Amino acid sequence: MKNEKILLVNRPKGAPAKSDFKFEPAAVSELDNGEVLVKTIYLSVDPYMRGRMNDRKSYVPPYKLNEVISGGIVGQVVQSRSAELAEGDFVIGNLGWQKYNTVSDVSVRKLDPSLAPLTTHLGVLGMTGLTAYFGLLDIGNPQEGETVVVSGAAGAVGTIVGQIAKIKGARVVGIAGSDEKTAYLKNELGFDEAINYKTENVFEALKSACPDGVDVYFDNVGGEISDSVLSSINKGARIAICGQIALYNLEKMDVGPRIQSQLLINSALMKGFIVSDYAAHFEEGAVQLAKWLKEGKLSYSENIVEGFEHTVDAFLGLFSGENTGKQLVKVAEPENL
């Protein structure tokens, strides 16, 4: 077994670059009792990881320099000294960006590959889907006939948010970064309207896309796009702050419109959230997402990059809008054990 890992070697200044990362050979550790050796099959790259590359307080500790980066991984147990997991079992966990990880059996969860494709556990049936589910339904609470706007709508979370809003009977408007993406939102996912922020003036486009204003805004991007949406909110609007990808690479604090007066005069709610806030209800959310998926009410898109050596490229692609739906890296084929 030849192991390899990816280290963070510099804290990015602005947009991350390949020089901020380093590929390095790694040893495969001997197993202790209760441990398993997990071969990485699929690896998730996510926008929140950019925040962890800064040395500042956040909802999760920052990555340490010259240490392996970690994230969501679906893998296969290839060696076991565990009573709970056998060789050949598929598992999911927050593991290192490595080809192989030696971990305690309690740090991973066993998956049943017959229930759904392995990749869905990193996307629509995993943290991505749960983020959309709880953020929209708990904070946004869309009602039938209301208008829901989703920024970053063609991303992993945004695509699920829009579909759940449609299931709840809302009118849905998505904001994305290409004509191909806006066509996908309308023609494949059933969004009512879609705005290409790269070719359209979002402020003006919202006037025709949302003639009755905005009741719910699911914010994945922040910045000027969110400024435009917030100018159109209705009385009693609800704004769920999920991500701020437009700001992650800024080197100085962003300064924008003061929005408190908009919230005040509209009696609007704005709330940030992290999916782990809802950890006690994950099972409920996963069951409902799986039900909608099985019923054909929910579909998903994946952009799968092949090869561990392209992991950094896949991560950097998040910030140039290369992906539609969930961005994943396929590291290896499963083994017949």
C-alpha positions as CSV (number, residue, x, y, z in Angstrom):
1,M,0.0,0.0,0.0
2,K,1.4,3.4,-1.0
3,N,-0.2,6.1,1.1
4,E,-0.2,9.8,0.3
5,K,-1.6,12.9,2.1
6,I,-2.2,16.5,1.4
7,L,-0.9,19.2,3.8
8,L,-1.8,22.8,4.2
9,V,1.6,24.6,4.1
10,N,0.6,28.2,3.8
11,R,-2.4,30.2,5.0
12,P,-3.8,31.6,1.7
13,K,-3.8,35.4,1.1
14,G,-6.9,36.0,-0.8
15,A,-7.8,33.2,-3.2
16,P,-6.1,29.8,-2.4
17,A,-3.3,28.7,-4.8
18,K,-1.7,25.3,-5.4
19,S,1.4,26.5,-3.6
20,D,-0.6,26.6,-0.4
21,F,-0.8,22.8,-0.5
22,K,1.7,19.9,-0.5
23,F,1.4,16.3,-1.5
24,E,3.6,14.1,0.7
25,P,4.1,10.3,1.2
26,A,2.6,8.9,4.3
27,A,3.1,5.8,6.4
28,V,0.3,3.3,6.9
29,S,0.1,2.8,10.6
30,E,-0.2,-0.6,12.3
31,L,-3.6,-1.2,13.8
32,D,-4.4,-1.3,17.5
33,N,-7.5,-3.0,18.9
34,G,-10.6,-1.1,17.9
35,E,-9.0,0.4,14.9
36,V,-9.6,0.0,11.1
37,L,-7.6,1.0,8.0
38,V,-9.9,2.9,5.7
39,K,-9.2,3.2,2.0
40,T,-10.5,6.5,0.6
41,I,-13.0,6.0,-2.2
42,Y,-14.7,9.4,-2.4
43,L,-13.5,12.7,-0.9
44,S,-15.6,15.8,-0.5
45,V,-14.3,19.3,-1.1
46,D,-16.5,22.1,0.3
47,P,-16.4,25.9,0.5
48,Y,-16.3,26.0,4.3
49,M,-12.8,24.5,4.2
50,R,-11.5,27.9,3.0
51,G,-12.5,29.4,6.3
52,R,-10.6,26.8,8.2
53,M,-7.4,27.8,6.3
54,N,-7.4,31.1,8.2
55,D,-5.9,31.4,11.6
56,R,-8.9,32.9,13.3
57,K,-11.8,31.9,15.5
58,S,-14.7,30.2,13.7
59,Y,-17.3,27.5,14.4
60,V,-14.6,24.9,13.8
61,P,-10.9,25.1,14.7
62,P,-8.6,26.2,11.9
63,Y,-6.4,23.7,10.0
64,K,-2.9,23.5,11.4
65,L,0.0,24.3,9.1
66,N,2.0,21.3,7.8
67,E,-0.7,18.9,8.9
68,V,-3.1,16.9,6.8
69,I,-6.3,18.6,5.8
70,S,-9.5,16.8,6.8
71,G,-13.0,16.6,5.4
72,G,-15.9,14.2,4.6
73,I,-14.8,10.9,3.2
74,V,-16.5,7.7,2.1
75,G,-14.1,4.8,2.3
76,Q,-13.8,1.1,2.6
77,V,-12.4,-0.9,5.5
78,V,-9.4,-2.9,4.1
79,Q,-8.0,-4.0,7.4
80,S,-9.8,-4.4,10.7
81,R,-9.1,-5.0,14.4
82,S,-12.6,-4.0,15.3
83,A,-15.5,-6.1,16.5
84,E,-17.9,-3.6,14.9
85,L,-16.4,-3.3,11.4
86,A,-15.2,-5.9,9.0
87,E,-13.0,-5.8,5.9
88,G,-15.1,-4.8,3.0
89,D,-17.5,-2.5,4.9
90,F,-18.1,0.9,3.6
91,V,-17.9,3.8,6.1
92,I,-18.2,7.6,6.2
93,G,-16.4,10.0,8.5
94,N,-14.4,13.2,8.8
95,L,-11.0,11.9,7.9
96,G,-7.7,13.2,6.5
97,W,-7.1,13.9,2.8
98,Q,-5.1,10.7,2.5
99,K,-5.4,7.6,0.4
100,Y,-5.5,5.6,3.6
101,N,-6.6,6.5,7.1
102,T,-6.0,4.5,10.3
103,V,-8.8,5.4,12.7
104,S,-10.8,4.3,15.6
105,D,-14.0,2.4,14.7
106,V,-16.1,4.9,16.6
107,S,-14.9,7.8,14.4
108,V,-16.6,6.4,11.3
109,R,-20.2,5.2,10.5
110,K,-21.0,2.1,8.5
111,L,-22.9,2.6,5.3
112,D,-25.2,0.2,3.4
113,P,-24.3,0.6,-0.3
114,S,-27.5,-1.1,-1.4
115,L,-29.7,1.7,-0.1
116,A,-28.3,4.5,-2.2
117,P,-25.1,5.3,-4.2
118,L,-22.1,5.9,-2.0
119,T,-21.7,9.5,-3.2
120,T,-25.1,10.5,-1.9
121,H,-23.9,10.2,1.7
122,L,-21.5,13.1,1.0
123,G,-24.2,15.1,-0.8
124,V,-28.0,14.9,-0.9
125,L,-28.3,12.4,2.0
126,G,-25.3,13.8,3.9
127,M,-24.3,17.1,5.4
128,T,-25.1,18.9,2.2
129,G,-28.7,17.7,2.1
130,L,-29.2,18.2,5.9
131,T,-27.8,21.8,5.6
132,A,-30.5,22.6,3.0
133,Y,-33.2,20.8,4.9
134,F,-32.8,22.4,8.3
135,G,-31.7,25.8,7.1
136,L,-34.7,26.2,4.8
137,L,-37.4,24.6,6.8
138,D,-36.4,25.8,10.3
139,I,-35.3,29.3,9.5
140,G,-36.9,30.0,6.2
141,N,-40.1,28.2,6.9
142,P,-41.5,28.7,3.4
143,Q,-45.2,28.7,3.0
144,E,-47.3,27.8,-0.1
145,G,-47.3,30.7,-2.6
146,E,-44.4,32.6,-1.1
147,T,-41.3,33.5,-3.0
148,V,-38.0,31.9,-2.1
149,V,-34.7,33.2,-3.5
150,V,-31.6,31.0,-3.4
151,S,-28.1,32.3,-4.1
152,G,-25.4,29.9,-5.1
153,A,-28.5,28.0,-6.4
154,A,-26.5,25.6,-8.7
155,G,-24.2,24.5,-5.9
156,A,-24.5,21.4,-3.7
157,V,-26.7,23.0,-1.1
158,G,-28.6,25.5,-3.3
159,T,-29.9,22.8,-5.7
160,I,-31.5,20.9,-2.8
161,V,-32.9,24.1,-1.1
162,G,-34.7,25.1,-4.3
163,Q,-36.3,21.6,-4.7
164,I,-37.4,21.5,-1.1
165,A,-39.0,24.9,-1.5
166,K,-40.9,23.7,-4.5
167,I,-42.1,20.6,-2.5
168,K,-43.5,23.0,0.0
169,G,-45.4,24.9,-2.7
170,A,-43.3,28.0,-2.9
171,R,-42.3,30.0,-6.0
172,V,-38.5,29.6,-6.4
173,V,-35.9,31.9,-7.9
174,G,-32.3,30.8,-8.2
175,I,-29.2,32.9,-8.7
176,A,-26.2,31.2,-10.4
177,G,-23.2,32.0,-12.6
178,S,-23.8,30.8,-16.1
179,D,-26.6,30.3,-18.7
180,E,-26.0,26.5,-18.5
181,K,-26.6,26.6,-14.8
182,T,-29.7,28.7,-15.0
183,A,-31.1,26.5,-17.7
184,Y,-30.4,23.4,-15.4
185,L,-32.2,25.1,-12.5
186,K,-35.3,25.8,-14.6
187,N,-35.5,22.9,-16.9
188,E,-34.2,20.1,-14.7
189,L,-35.0,21.1,-11.1
190,G,-38.2,23.1,-11.7
191,F,-37.1,26.5,-10.4
192,D,-39.6,29.2,-11.6
193,E,-37.0,31.7,-12.5
194,A,-33.2,31.9,-12.6
195,I,-30.8,34.8,-12.8
196,N,-27.3,34.7,-14.2
197,Y,-25.4,37.2,-12.0
198,K,-22.5,37.3,-14.4
199,T,-24.5,38.7,-17.3
200,E,-27.5,40.3,-15.6
201,N,-27.9,43.1,-13.1
202,V,-29.3,41.2,-10.2
203,F,-31.0,44.2,-8.6
204,E,-33.0,44.9,-11.8
205,A,-33.5,41.2,-12.6
206,L,-35.1,40.6,-9.2
207,K,-37.8,43.2,-10.0
208,S,-39.2,41.0,-12.8
209,A,-38.3,37.7,-11.3
210,C,-39.9,38.6,-7.9
211,P,-42.8,41.0,-8.7
212,D,-44.3,40.4,-5.3
213,G,-41.0,40.7,-3.4
214,V,-39.0,38.1,-1.5
215,D,-40.4,36.2,1.5
216,V,-37.5,33.8,2.1
217,Y,-33.8,34.2,1.1
218,F,-31.4,31.4,1.5
219,D,-28.0,33.0,1.4
220,N,-25.0,31.0,0.2
221,V,-22.8,33.8,-1.1
222,G,-23.1,37.1,0.6
223,G,-21.6,40.2,-1.0
224,E,-23.3,42.4,-3.6
225,I,-25.7,39.7,-4.6
226,S,-27.2,39.5,-1.1
227,D,-27.3,43.3,-1.0
228,S,-29.6,43.2,-4.0
229,V,-31.9,40.5,-2.6
230,L,-32.2,42.2,0.7
231,S,-33.5,45.3,-1.0
232,S,-36.5,43.3,-2.1
233,I,-37.6,41.6,1.1
234,N,-41.2,41.6,2.2
235,K,-42.7,42.2,5.6
236,G,-41.9,39.2,7.8
237,A,-39.2,37.9,5.5
238,R,-36.9,35.2,6.8
239,I,-33.2,35.1,5.8
240,A,-31.1,32.0,6.4
241,I,-27.3,32.7,6.3
242,C,-25.6,29.4,5.2
243,G,-22.5,30.6,3.5
244,Q,-20.6,33.7,2.3
245,I,-18.4,32.3,-0.5
246,A,-18.1,35.7,-2.2
247,L,-16.2,37.0,0.9
248,Y,-14.0,34.0,1.8
249,N,-11.0,35.1,-0.2
250,L,-11.1,38.8,0.8
251,E,-8.0,40.0,2.6
252,K,-9.8,42.9,4.3
253,M,-13.1,43.1,6.2
254,D,-16.0,43.6,3.7
255,V,-17.9,46.8,4.0
256,G,-21.4,47.0,2.5
257,P,-24.8,48.5,3.1
258,R,-26.1,48.7,6.7
259,I,-29.0,46.3,6.6
260,Q,-30.4,46.8,10.0
261,S,-33.0,49.3,8.9
262,Q,-34.2,46.9,6.2
263,L,-34.7,44.2,8.8
264,L,-36.4,46.6,11.2
265,I,-38.9,48.2,8.8
266,N,-39.9,44.7,7.5
267,S,-39.9,42.9,10.8
268,A,-37.6,40.5,9.1
269,L,-35.5,37.7,10.7
270,M,-31.9,37.0,9.7
271,K,-30.2,34.1,11.2
272,G,-26.9,32.3,10.6
273,F,-26.7,28.6,11.2
274,I,-24.3,25.6,11.1
275,V,-25.7,22.2,10.3
276,S,-24.3,20.8,13.5
277,D,-26.8,23.0,15.4
278,Y,-29.4,20.4,14.3
279,A,-27.3,17.3,15.2
280,A,-30.1,15.9,17.5
281,H,-32.5,15.8,14.5
282,F,-30.2,14.4,11.8
283,E,-32.0,11.1,11.6
284,E,-35.3,12.8,11.0
285,G,-33.8,14.9,8.2
286,A,-32.0,12.0,6.6
287,V,-35.2,9.9,6.6
288,Q,-37.2,12.6,4.9
289,L,-34.6,13.4,2.3
290,A,-34.3,9.7,1.5
291,K,-38.1,9.5,1.2
292,W,-38.2,12.4,-1.2
293,L,-35.3,11.0,-3.2
294,K,-37.1,7.6,-3.5
295,E,-40.3,9.2,-4.5
296,G,-38.6,11.1,-7.3
297,K,-39.3,14.5,-5.7
298,L,-35.7,15.2,-5.2
299,S,-32.8,14.9,-7.7
300,Y,-29.2,15.7,-7.4
301,S,-26.2,16.6,-9.5
302,E,-22.6,15.6,-8.9
303,N,-19.3,16.9,-10.4
304,I,-16.8,14.1,-9.8
305,V,-13.2,14.8,-10.4
306,E,-11.1,11.6,-11.0
307,G,-7.8,11.1,-9.1
308,F,-6.4,12.0,-5.7
309,E,-3.8,14.1,-7.5
310,H,-6.6,16.4,-8.7
311,T,-8.0,17.0,-5.2
312,V,-6.6,20.5,-4.9
313,D,-7.8,21.4,-8.4
314,A,-11.3,20.3,-7.4
315,F,-11.2,22.4,-4.3
316,L,-10.0,25.5,-6.2
317,G,-12.7,24.9,-8.7
318,L,-15.3,25.7,-6.1
319,F,-14.3,29.4,-6.2
320,S,-14.4,29.8,-10.0
321,G,-17.8,28.2,-10.2
322,E,-16.7,25.1,-12.1
323,N,-19.2,22.7,-10.4
324,T,-22.9,22.2,-10.7
325,G,-24.1,20.4,-7.6
326,K,-21.8,18.5,-5.3
327,Q,-18.1,18.6,-5.9
328,L,-16.4,15.3,-5.2
329,V,-13.1,13.6,-5.9
330,K,-13.0,9.9,-6.8
331,V,-9.8,8.6,-5.3
332,A,-10.1,4.8,-5.9
333,E,-12.3,1.9,-6.9
334,P,-13.8,-0.2,-4.1
335,E,-12.1,-3.6,-3.5
336,N,-13.6,-7.0,-3.7
337,L,-12.9,-8.2,-0.1
